[in-house]
């Protein structure tokens, strides 16, 4: 089972792309002007650089935390382009960018992938189609991903997040079948099912800090099971909490990879406690936390609610312990 992690796919391209390393990735927030709700490109760039400086090994633009569903194709392209420019300008030219590129149709998804490639994206993160939920049986989902993979110029990371797709939860059998396609190079398990991650990582001989394997990437999708992902044979974490406490996420990962498992598990407890506050507070709460601790962050696009001062203060207080640890690193 060979995969195109670091090689420009199977669709006629010969150049080399940045490989996906093991470690912590953030699905970056998309920042908006608080009055007009237009893209705030300077803040998007500032955020990308801060995350790379904190030790993140890759960034994901236009994921769920990036409010992709609130952005036009032109805006999605602009965010990815700005992120690549920011990383390159700050000397992080080796940091790869993954792009959320899900559209409702095979044709629409392939077109968005092509636009994402032009903007500097090197991999794409794709949810299963879900608008016509009653018609999306396993065969339909399988065919969608295979047909997109056949036509995509970029390698694909499958995104298993039932909460975002009307409850579609791809099981390990389906994910392992899909992994046989050479242009499908990983899965993000936002379902939180470590048993499923374990089975897929085993079947694909996934890349880990201890073994290159086939290059297939098995990503935990929430940082509150960072150490658990490593125990399960995982390759990395793509987690919204890494927007707020990236250094803690990186430290937990590195401690375990260095064999300091007890220290990793102890720090994981602090990370999990803090991340739960952000998980409950969702996008608006994560932006509020960034505003409280870093001086920028702002608001989500409507119809997501803006938080009042009482709620923002509660979030700040709820993550004080993990943020004290973040500042100490």
TIVEX-669938 format. One record per residue (C-alpha): residue in one letter; x, y, z. Coordinates in pm, whole numbers, plus 50000, padded with zeros to 5 digits. Layout:
REM TIVEX-669938
aXYZ/...
//
This chain:
REM TIVEX-669938
x500005000050000/x502055029449870/x500875065149913/x501645099149766/x502745116050091/x505485138949961/x505125129249595/x502855147949359/x500155121849336/x499265097449064/x497635120948818/x500405130548581/x502465153248805/x506145147048860/x507335174449097/x507945168749468/x505705183849735/x506395190150101/x505825157350287/x503435155150581/x505575150450893/x504385134451215/x503325159551480/x500785186551555/x498735205251294/x496145232651345/x493015238451141/x493535275951136/x490835300851222/x489695325150953/x489665360451089/x487205387550985/x486835424951024/x484485429251323/x482335454651140/x482245443750776/x483005406550826/x485405408450531/x488585387450547/x491265401650777/x494295390450577/x496975406450801/x495605387951105/x495355355350909/x499035358850823/x500025368551178/x498235338051317/x499865313951072/x503335326351169/x502585323851542/x501525287551503/x504605278251302/x506855295451556/x505195274351828/x506375242551658/x503385231051455/x504505209451163/x501625217950929/x498565239850889/x495085233150756/x493195261750594/x489455261750533/x488595233750773/x485635234051010/x487385258451246/x488195280050945/x484485285550879/x484805271550528/x481015269550496/x480885307450544/x483425315550273/x483205318849896/x485605300049670/x487485332549607/x487835338049982/x489005302150039/x491685307249777/x492695340549930/x493095325350279/x495255296750155/x497365320249942/x497885344050236/x498845315250465/x501445302150222/x502865337050173/x503075342550549/x504865309750614/x507365315350335/x508055351250441/x508875340050797/x511215312050692/x508725283350735/x508825273450371/x508975236250460/x505665236750650/x502975220250434/x499435233350391/x496385211150378/x493155226750250/x489565218250332/x488075214749985/x484745197050026/x481985205649781/x478695187849728/x479575171649396/x482525152649253/x482985179248985/x482745208149230/x485205192249470/x487775185649198/x487425221449075/x487975235149427/x490995212349471/x492515226549153/x491975261949281/x493465252149617/x496565238849444/x497045271849261/x496845290049595/x499615269149751/x497755239649900/x499515206049875/x496985182250029/x493215183850074/x490955173950361/x487575160750245/x484335152950422/x481885128150271/x478965143850080/x475925147550303/x473345172150167/x471265143950020/x471795123450335/x469165097050261/x470925087949937/x474445086750078/x474865049950155/x478305034050183/x478555027649810/x477775064049729/x480365076649978/x482965052149850/x482355061749487/x482535098849569/x485985096049725/x487355072749456/x486125094949174/x487525126049340/x490835108349406/x491025097849041/x490675133848926/x492475152649203/x495905168149144/x496455167849522/x496555138449765/x493485134449986/x493035131450362/x489635116550449/x487785136250716/x485585115650947/x483485140551141/x479915127451180/x478725159251354/x479365179951040/x477775156250787/x474355146450923/x475785117151117/x477725099350840/x480355079651029/x482765060650806/x483755027950971/x487215012550967/x486294987650691/x485335016050455/x488365037150546/x490705007650486/x489085000950146/x489515037250048/x493135037250167/x494005013449887/x493755042649642/x497275057249601/x495955092949602/x494205088649940/x496995093350193/x495365096650532/x492335100450757/x491445125851024/x489475109751308/x487405137951455/x484955110851554/x487275105151851/x487165067451803/x490655055551898/x489705019451827/x488885028851470/x492115048651441/x494055018651572/x492524995051316/x493125018551023/x496675026851134/x497454989751164/x495924980350828/x497695008550643/x501015005750831/x500665042750905/x503575066050955/x504535072251320/x507355090351501/x508995056251528/x508455042451176/x508055056650827/x505645028650736/x503815033750408/x503515071250460/x499765068850530/x498735094450794/x496315085451074/x495415118451244/x493645122851572/x491105150751530/x491015165651880/x493975174452100/x492365159552409/x493485125452283/x496975134552165/x498825108752375/x496095083352305/x496605088151932/x500265079551975/x499375048452175/x497035038451892/x499745040551626/x498725074651497/x500715098951287/x499665132951413/x496925155351548/x494835180751358/x493105199351638/x491345232551687/x492835236052034/x496265239751875/x495165274651768/x495165284452135/x497715262252311/x500015249852037/x503105246252255/x501335223352503/x500075201552218/x503585199352074/x505095192052415/x502725163052485/x503525148452143/x507275152552180/x507405138852534/x505715106652425/x507845104052109/x510975107952326/x509855079052548/x508805101152841/x505365085752856/x504455093653217/x505285130453166/x503255130352845/x500235115053017/x500455139753306/x500515169353069/x497765153552857/x495405156153155/x495915193753175/x495515196752798/x492325176152791/x490765196653071/x491465229352892/x490515216852549/x487065206452671/x486325242952752/x487165252352393/x485285222752246/x482085233552421/x482625270052325/x483185261051957/x484445286151699/x483295317951874/x484835305752200/x488135296452039/x488365330851880/x487485346452216/x490315326752382/x492785338652119/x491575374352177/x491995370952554/x495495356252548/x497035369652225/x495245402552157/x493525392951833/x490805368751734/x487625387751680/x484295372851584/x482835345051369/x480665352251069/x476945352551126/x474785332951185/x477265321051454/x476615340651769/x479035365751913/x479895360052277/x479095385152548/x481685396652801/x480485372653070/x480865342252843/x484255353952714/x485515358653070/x484315323753164/x486275308552875/x489395327852969/x489085315653327/x488335280053218/x491635276353032/x493855294753281/x495675263353390/x496615251353042/x497495286752932/x499845290953227/x501555259353107/x501555272752750/x503275304752858/x505925285153050/x507065266152741/
//
